[in-house]
Amino acid sequence: MRILIVSATIAEIRPLLQRLTFTGSEGEYLQQYSFQKHSIDLLVTGIGLTHTAFHLGRQLNKQHYDLAMNVGIAGAYSRNTRIGTVYQVNAEIFGLMGIEDEENYLSLFDLGLLDPDSFPYEGGWLVNNEPPDSAILKKLPAAKGVTVNMIYTHTDTIETLKRIYQADLESMEGAAFFYACLIGKTPFVEIRSVSNYVAERDKSHWNVPLAIQNLDNTLDRLLRELAQVKINL
């Protein structure tokens, strides 16, 4: 398979690189590898919606892929979520993309500026209805993600995000990845490992090394599975 792995930072994917064979690079953002039967391009976009949208959109316009994978760490909204849990994100939304009207938030869909059911949206969400038919992925819990431009730490804003979206995870790239893949008709999957809770910024409660380790274990098993069996994309 020809696979594109998209990560915001090299740190989130660094353990996997030890098992890949470097074959070349193309510019500053794209490195090329091989792994068993796979040809793997690694696109490190930088953090955030704009960087992800630009570099991913440009790459998908240049090259066809059998599968694109967005991988990285994320924050969890529920304190019942165990730090280090790895999720398959099956729906994403652009968080707080609209206006504040006194004490209310109105999305672009509420304002009539976007049709919530116009492609690629479904009820205002970006949805992955056809993830790879993988035994490894089926074992992962499913999650809904909110993608934000800024990490919020004020309790009122966090509670607003929880109330509006009732989502599981928060990242700064997921919705941009979904949008580009859906528009480009590229098979895709997003895999996120929880490193922290979405709360006041206290890194003593974070466990980034555990999240990256668990993410790496999942990616290793998934790539090996994809190399050994025919996956229905």
C-alpha positions as CSV (number, residue, x, y, z in Angstrom):
1,M,0.0,0.0,0.0
2,R,1.0,3.6,-0.5
3,I,0.3,5.3,2.9
4,L,0.4,8.9,4.0
5,I,1.0,9.4,7.7
6,V,0.1,12.9,8.8
7,S,1.3,14.3,12.2
8,A,1.5,17.8,13.6
9,T,4.9,17.2,15.2
10,I,7.8,14.7,14.7
11,A,7.7,13.9,18.5
12,E,4.3,12.2,18.2
13,I,5.6,9.8,15.5
14,R,9.3,9.5,16.5
15,P,9.2,6.0,18.0
16,L,7.7,4.6,14.7
17,L,10.5,6.0,12.7
18,Q,12.9,3.6,14.3
19,R,11.2,0.7,12.5
20,L,10.9,2.4,9.1
21,T,13.5,2.4,6.4
22,F,14.3,6.0,5.2
23,T,14.2,6.2,1.4
24,G,14.3,10.0,0.7
25,S,12.7,13.3,1.3
26,E,10.8,15.9,-0.7
27,G,11.1,19.4,0.6
28,E,11.0,20.4,4.2
29,Y,7.8,18.7,5.3
30,L,7.7,15.3,3.6
31,Q,9.9,12.3,4.3
32,Q,9.7,8.9,2.5
33,Y,10.0,5.5,4.1
34,S,9.4,1.8,3.4
35,F,8.0,-0.7,5.9
36,Q,7.5,-4.4,4.8
37,K,5.2,-4.1,1.8
38,H,4.3,-0.4,2.3
39,S,5.5,2.8,0.8
40,I,5.0,5.4,3.5
41,D,5.1,9.1,3.2
42,L,5.4,11.0,6.4
43,L,4.0,14.6,6.4
44,V,4.8,16.7,9.4
45,T,2.6,19.7,9.0
46,G,3.1,21.7,12.1
47,I,0.5,22.4,14.7
48,G,-2.9,23.8,13.9
49,L,-5.7,23.9,11.3
50,T,-4.0,26.2,8.8
51,H,-0.7,24.3,8.6
52,T,-2.5,21.0,8.3
53,A,-5.0,22.1,5.7
54,F,-2.3,23.7,3.5
55,H,0.3,21.0,3.5
56,L,-2.1,18.1,3.4
57,G,-4.2,19.7,0.6
58,R,-1.1,20.3,-1.5
59,Q,0.2,16.7,-0.9
60,L,-3.1,15.1,-1.8
61,N,-3.2,17.1,-5.0
62,K,0.2,15.8,-6.0
63,Q,0.0,12.1,-5.0
64,H,-2.6,9.4,-4.8
65,Y,-2.7,7.3,-1.6
66,D,-4.4,4.1,-0.7
67,L,-4.8,5.4,2.9
68,A,-4.1,8.6,4.8
69,M,-3.6,8.4,8.6
70,N,-3.7,11.3,11.0
71,V,-2.0,10.3,14.2
72,G,-1.1,12.2,17.4
73,I,-2.0,13.0,20.9
74,A,-5.2,14.6,22.1
75,G,-7.0,16.0,25.2
76,A,-10.1,14.2,26.6
77,Y,-13.2,16.1,27.9
78,S,-14.3,13.4,30.3
79,R,-12.3,12.6,33.5
80,N,-13.6,9.1,33.1
81,T,-11.3,8.6,30.2
82,R,-8.0,6.9,31.1
83,I,-4.9,8.8,30.1
84,G,-3.1,6.8,27.4
85,T,-6.3,5.4,25.8
86,V,-6.0,5.2,22.0
87,Y,-9.1,6.1,20.0
88,Q,-10.2,5.9,16.4
89,V,-11.9,9.2,15.7
90,N,-14.8,8.7,13.4
91,A,-16.3,12.3,13.4
92,E,-14.8,15.8,13.6
93,I,-16.1,19.3,13.8
94,F,-14.5,22.8,13.7
95,G,-14.9,24.1,17.2
96,L,-16.4,27.6,17.9
97,M,-16.4,28.6,14.2
98,G,-19.1,31.3,14.2
99,I,-20.0,34.3,16.4
100,E,-20.9,35.1,20.0
101,D,-24.3,36.7,20.3
102,E,-24.4,38.1,23.8
103,E,-24.3,34.9,25.9
104,N,-25.1,32.5,23.0
105,Y,-22.8,30.9,20.4
106,L,-24.0,30.7,16.8
107,S,-22.2,28.5,14.4
108,L,-21.9,29.2,10.6
109,F,-24.6,26.5,10.2
110,D,-26.9,28.3,12.7
111,L,-26.3,31.6,10.8
112,G,-27.2,30.0,7.5
113,L,-23.8,30.7,6.0
114,L,-23.1,26.9,5.5
115,D,-25.6,24.1,4.8
116,P,-24.9,21.5,7.6
117,D,-25.7,18.7,5.1
118,S,-23.8,20.0,2.1
119,F,-20.8,17.8,1.2
120,P,-18.6,17.0,3.0
121,Y,-20.7,17.8,6.1
122,E,-23.3,15.6,7.7
123,G,-25.4,17.5,10.2
124,G,-22.5,19.9,10.6
125,W,-20.0,17.2,11.3
126,L,-17.3,15.7,9.1
127,V,-17.8,11.9,9.3
128,N,-15.6,9.0,8.3
129,N,-18.2,6.5,7.1
130,E,-15.8,4.1,5.5
131,P,-12.7,3.6,7.6
132,P,-10.4,0.6,6.8
133,D,-11.9,-2.8,7.5
134,S,-9.2,-3.6,10.1
135,A,-9.3,-5.9,13.1
136,I,-6.9,-3.6,14.9
137,L,-9.0,-0.5,14.3
138,K,-12.2,-2.3,15.3
139,K,-10.7,-3.0,18.8
140,L,-10.2,0.7,19.4
141,P,-13.0,2.7,21.0
142,A,-14.6,5.2,18.7
143,A,-14.6,9.0,19.5
144,K,-15.9,12.3,18.3
145,G,-13.4,15.1,18.1
146,V,-13.6,18.9,18.3
147,T,-10.8,20.8,16.5
148,V,-9.8,24.1,17.9
149,N,-7.5,26.9,17.0
150,M,-6.5,27.6,20.6
151,I,-6.2,25.4,23.7
152,Y,-8.8,26.7,26.1
153,T,-8.1,26.6,29.8
154,H,-11.0,28.8,31.2
155,T,-13.7,26.7,32.8
156,D,-16.6,28.6,31.1
157,T,-15.2,28.0,27.6
158,I,-14.5,24.4,28.2
159,E,-18.0,23.9,29.6
160,T,-19.4,25.6,26.5
161,L,-17.4,23.2,24.2
162,K,-18.7,20.2,26.2
163,R,-22.3,21.4,26.1
164,I,-22.4,22.3,22.4
165,Y,-20.6,19.3,20.9
166,Q,-20.8,16.5,23.5
167,A,-17.5,15.2,22.0
168,D,-14.8,13.0,23.4
169,L,-11.5,14.5,22.3
170,E,-10.0,17.8,21.4
171,S,-7.1,18.4,18.9
172,M,-5.9,21.2,16.7
173,E,-5.8,19.3,13.4
174,G,-8.4,16.6,13.1
175,A,-11.2,18.5,11.3
176,A,-8.8,19.9,8.7
177,F,-7.5,16.4,8.0
178,F,-11.1,15.0,7.7
179,Y,-12.1,17.9,5.4
180,A,-9.1,17.4,3.0
181,C,-9.5,13.7,2.8
182,L,-13.3,13.8,2.2
183,I,-12.9,16.5,-0.5
184,G,-10.1,14.6,-2.1
185,K,-11.9,11.2,-1.8
186,T,-8.8,9.7,-0.1
187,P,-9.5,6.7,2.3
188,F,-8.5,7.8,5.8
189,V,-8.4,7.2,9.5
190,E,-7.6,9.3,12.5
191,I,-6.0,7.7,15.5
192,R,-5.5,9.7,18.7
193,S,-4.0,8.8,22.1
194,V,-5.1,10.8,25.2
195,S,-2.2,12.7,26.9
196,N,-4.3,15.0,29.1
197,Y,-7.7,16.2,30.1
198,V,-9.1,19.4,28.6
199,A,-8.9,21.6,31.7
200,E,-6.8,24.3,33.4
201,R,-3.3,24.0,32.0
202,D,-1.4,21.9,34.6
203,K,1.2,19.7,32.8
204,S,1.8,17.7,36.0
205,H,-1.4,15.9,35.2
206,W,-0.3,15.2,31.6
207,N,1.4,11.9,30.5
208,V,2.7,12.6,27.0
209,P,5.3,9.7,27.0
210,L,2.6,7.2,27.8
211,A,0.3,8.5,25.1
212,I,3.0,8.4,22.5
213,Q,4.0,4.9,23.5
214,N,0.5,3.5,23.3
215,L,-0.1,5.3,20.0
216,D,3.1,3.8,18.6
217,N,2.1,0.3,19.7
218,T,-1.2,0.7,17.9
219,L,0.4,2.1,14.7
220,D,3.0,-0.7,14.6
221,R,0.3,-3.4,14.9
222,L,-1.9,-1.7,12.3
223,L,0.9,-1.3,9.7
224,R,1.9,-5.0,10.2
225,E,-1.8,-6.0,9.7
226,L,-2.1,-3.9,6.6
227,A,1.0,-5.6,5.2
228,Q,-0.2,-9.1,5.8
229,V,-3.9,-9.1,4.9
230,K,-6.0,-7.5,2.2
231,I,-7.8,-4.6,3.8
232,N,-11.1,-3.4,2.3
233,L,-10.6,0.4,1.8
